[in-house]
Amino acid sequence: MIDLRSDTVTHPTPAMREAMARAEVGDDVYREDPTVNRLEAMAADLLGKEAALFVPSGTMGNLIGVLGHCQRGDEVIMGHLGHTFLFEGGGVSALGGVFVHTLPNQPDGTLRLEDILSAIRPSDVHHPITRLVVLENTHNRCGGVPLSVAYTRQVGEAVHARGLALHLDGARIFNAAVALGVTARALAEPADTVTFCLSKGLCAPVGSVLCGSRDFIERARRIRKQLGGGMRQAGILAAAGIVALETMIDRLAEDHARARALAQGLARLPGIRLPMGMPATNMVFIALDENLTLDAAAFAARLADHGVRVGVIGPRQFRLVTHYWIGDAEVAQTLEAFEAVINALG
């Protein structure tokens, strides 16, 4: 089965499995797991931050990031299409009592600077206190687009000048760095805190890392414990993350190239549109024309009969995500499956 639903479906590579089997471990809650400690030091260095914290998921990393910046009743500004708003269970409000103020994401994934500044509350007892802005890079629901260094720096300077903090949901920040030809450190520099995922395009089986100042990560470690995220011999998992950081970043360009090849092939098929244009990174968003008699769910079911899984994101829309386990042959087979389903409709 060719699985294009997400890059979260990746399995660990043989090198990761070997590293996991050989990992030196200890009790991470006691800070005695040498492999976790090494992963955290590597992550902090790559992102240009003082310290880092290994967490089970990106959702937990973003939640800890918000809770570390905000108290109950405070306000966080984020995009209406942001992952933290749409796909993280409302955790910042349900668990942190943090009020979410959403702004419209622009097609390129950004929030307009004037919208951000207008949303910052005045000092008034009638209002929550605005503490934090959250950006997402790459931006999932805007097509997997990368946010530039210049834009992120502009937002960071503006919010810092007004006493706010900036958190970057950098789940796929290395995809953004590769696509833009810059370092992840440069993209993260304006942010006070940044989370990135090891378990997406980097191909590790589990885990994300939250990076920030030493003081912030100390607070974050306590919050992780409160949330039940204190892991014990977690070096078995961290070992795969180290291999991911050492071997998987540069090859993300291959995923981007295959996403473009997939998009180009799909665009040539009758009844298929690319509503967000050609992919900027590893995500292809497509839509079915109204003249095709199947909706997205039914079309996806027929694709599955041909050995291809895709993500249904709307009545007539799909998301396809390339990753380590999607090679040129899989791209070709996917195009053949789409063509077969369309041809069967007559």
N, C-alpha and C positions, 0 to 999 in steps of 0.2 A: 504494500500500500504506500503510495506517495502522499505524504502528509504535508500540506501547505497551509494548514489552519493557523499556525503560529510558529515562531522560532522557539517557543517553549517546549515543543515536542521533541527537541533534540535529545539524543542519547549520548552519554559520555564516550569519548574516543578510547581506543585501546590504551593510549598513553595515560589517560586519566584513570582508567580502571587499575592500571598497574601502580600508579602513584597512590591511589586510594588504598590499595592492598598493602603497600609498604609504609604508609604514613606513620610518622611518630606522633603519638597522641598523649594528651593529659587532660585534666579537668579545666575546661575553658572558663567556667564560672569563677574558679580560683585563679584564672589567667595563666594556667600552667600548661596549656596546649601549645607546643612550639610551632606546629604547623599553622594553626590559626593566627598566632602572633606574627608569623612570617607573612601570611596572606594580608593581614591588616597593614603591616608596614609597607608592603609592595603597593597596596591600593592607595594608601595615603600619599606615597611618593608619586605615583602616576597621576593623581588628581591634584597634586600640589597643596595638600592640606597637612596639618600637623599630626592628625591621628585618624583612625578608622575603626569601625565596628562591624564584624561579620554578623549578619542577621539571616533568618531563614528565607525571607522573601522581600521583593521590592515593595510590596504593600506594607509590610511591617517597617521597612526602612523609611518610607515616606511618612507613615504614621508617627514614628519616633521623631523624625525630623520636625514635623509640625508641633508635636507635643513638647519638644525640647525648646521651641521658640515661643510658644503661646501658653497662656494660662486659661483656665475655664472662663468663658465669656469673652475672650479676645476674638479677633477677626483675622481670617486669612483670605487673601485675594488670589484667585486662580481662574483659569480659562473654563468656559462652559463645556468644552470638548476635552478637557484634561483628564488623564487617567485617574488622578486622585479624586476628582469629582465624580466621574462616571463609573469606575470599575473597582473601587476599593471599599465597598460596603458602607460608605458613609462613616468610616471609622473615626475620622478626626472630630466629627460631631458627636457620634454615639458614645465614643470612649473618652474623648478629650473635652467635650463641651465647647468646642471651638466653632465659631460661626463662620460659614463659608459665604464669601461674596464672589459670585462668578461674573466674569466679563467675557464678551464675545471674542473667541479666537478668530484671527484673520486666516485667510486660506493658507498662508505660509506658516501657520502655527504660532505666530506672535500674538501678544496683546499690545494694543496701541498704547504708547507711553502716556498719551493724554488721558486715556481711559483709566490707566492705573493711578495716575496722580489725582484724577477727579474722584476716584473711589476711596482714597485715604480719608478717614473720618477726622473731623475737627475735634479738638479737646472739649468734650461736652458730655455731661452725665447721661444724656439721652442715648448716646451711641456706644457700641462696643469699641474697644481700642484696637485699631488696625496695627498688627504686629509684623505681618509676614506676607510676602509675595511668592507664589510657586510658579515656576516655568517648567516646561517639559521638553526634553531634547534627546532623541528625535521625537517629533510630535506624532503619536500614533494615529489618531483619528483625523488628522489633517494630511494624511498620505505618507507618513514616515519621513516628513521633511526635517532637515537639520536647521537649528537656530544658529546664527552666526556669532562669532566672537564679538563683533562690534555691537550687535543688538543686545546681547547678554550683558556686555559691559555698560551699555547705555542704561539699561534697566537697573543694574546694580548700583551705579553711581546715583541715579535718581532716588531710589528707595533708601539707600544709606544716608543720603543727605537729609532725609526726613525721618530718620531714626528707626526705619524698618529693617528687617532682615530679608535675605533672598535665599530660598531653597530651590535647588534644581533637581527635578525628577529626571535623572540621567539614565534611565533604564537602559537605553541604547546609545549612550553618549559616545561609545567607541565607533558605532556606525556613523554618527554625526562627524566625528573627527576624521575618519577615513574619507567620507564623502567630501568634506570641505578641504582636506589636505592640511589640517592643523592638528595640534595635540589635544588630547582630552584635558590636559592641565590648563591649556589656554581657554578652553570652553568653560571650565569650572572655576577659573580664577575669580570672576566677579561674584560668585555665590558664596554665602557663608557656609552652607552645607550642600552636599550632593550625594545622591544615591545612585548606584549603578547595579545592573543585574549580571550575574555570572551565568544564569540558567537560560538565557535567550540565545542570541547569536554567538556568544562565547562558548556555548555547548556544554557547560558544566551541568551536573544533574540538579543541584540545589544551591540556592543562596544568592544574597545580594550584600553589598557593602555600603555603609553610610560613612561619609568622610566629613571632617570639619576640624575645628580647633580642639586642642586637648581638653579644655574645660567643657566644651559642648559634648564631646564624646564621653566624658565622665558622666554627665547627666544622662546621655543616651543609654549608657550601660545600665543605669538604674531603671530607666523606663523599659528597656528590653526585658529586664528581669520581671518587672510588674506585668508585662504582657505575656509572660510565659515563654519568652524567647531565649532564655539562658540555656545553652546547650552544653553538654558535658564533653565527651571525647569527639568533638566536632572536627578535629583535624582530618578525619577520614573524608569529610566533605570539603574542607578547605584545601586539601591536596589537589582535588580536581580543579578548584578555582585558581590555584597557582599555575597549573598547566595551561589553563585557559588564558591567563594574563600573559604567559610566556609565549604561547604559540598561536593564539586564535585572533589576535587583533588585526594584524596586517592582512590576513586572508579574508576579512569581511568584504574587501573589494570584490572578491569572486562572487559573493552573494549578491552584491549590487549589480554586477554585470549580468548575472543570470536573471535577476528581476527585470532588467531592461530587455533582455532577449525574450523572456516570457511575455512581457507587455507588448513588445513589437509583434510577436506572433499572434497574440490574442486580438490585437487591433485590426488584423487582417481578416478576421472571421466575421461573417455576416451576423448582425444582431448584437455585437459586443462593443461597448464603449468604454473609454478610460476617463471617467468624470474628473479625475484629479491629474490627468496628463501622465506623462512618463514618470516612472518611479525615481525618486531622489536617492533612495537607499535600498532596502530589501523588501519593501511592501508594494504590492500591486493591487490597486483598487479598480474593480470593473463593475459595469452595470449592464443589465439585459435590456435591450430595446423592447418596446411594448409589442412589437410584431412577433416576438417569440412567445409561444403559448404557455410556457412553463414559468412559474415564479422561481425565485432563487432557491427556496427549500427543495422544490421538486427537481430543479436542475442539478442541485448538489447531490441529491440522492442518486440520480442517474450517473453523475460523475463517479460516485463511490462504486457503482457497479463496474466501472471501467478502471477501478484501482486508484482513484485520485480523491483525496479529501480536501475541501476548501472551507473557509470560514464564511458563513452567511451573516451579513451585518445589516441587512435591510430586506424589504419585500422583493427587491430586484437587484441587490448589490452583494458583492463578495469582496473579501480580502484574501489575498494569497501572499504568503511570506516565504521567501527563500532562506535557506540556512545551510549548515555544513553538510547535511545529508541529502541535499538537492544538487545533483550534478547536471551536466549537459544532457545526459540520457533521460533524466527525470523531467527536465524541461520539455524535451521533445515528446515524451510520452504524455505529458499533461496537455500539450497542444493537440495531440492526436485524440485524446479523450474528449476535449471540448468540441473538436470538429465532428467526432462521431455522434455526440449528443445532439448537436445542431442539425446534422444531416438526417438523423432519425426523425426529426420533427417535420421533415418534408419541405 
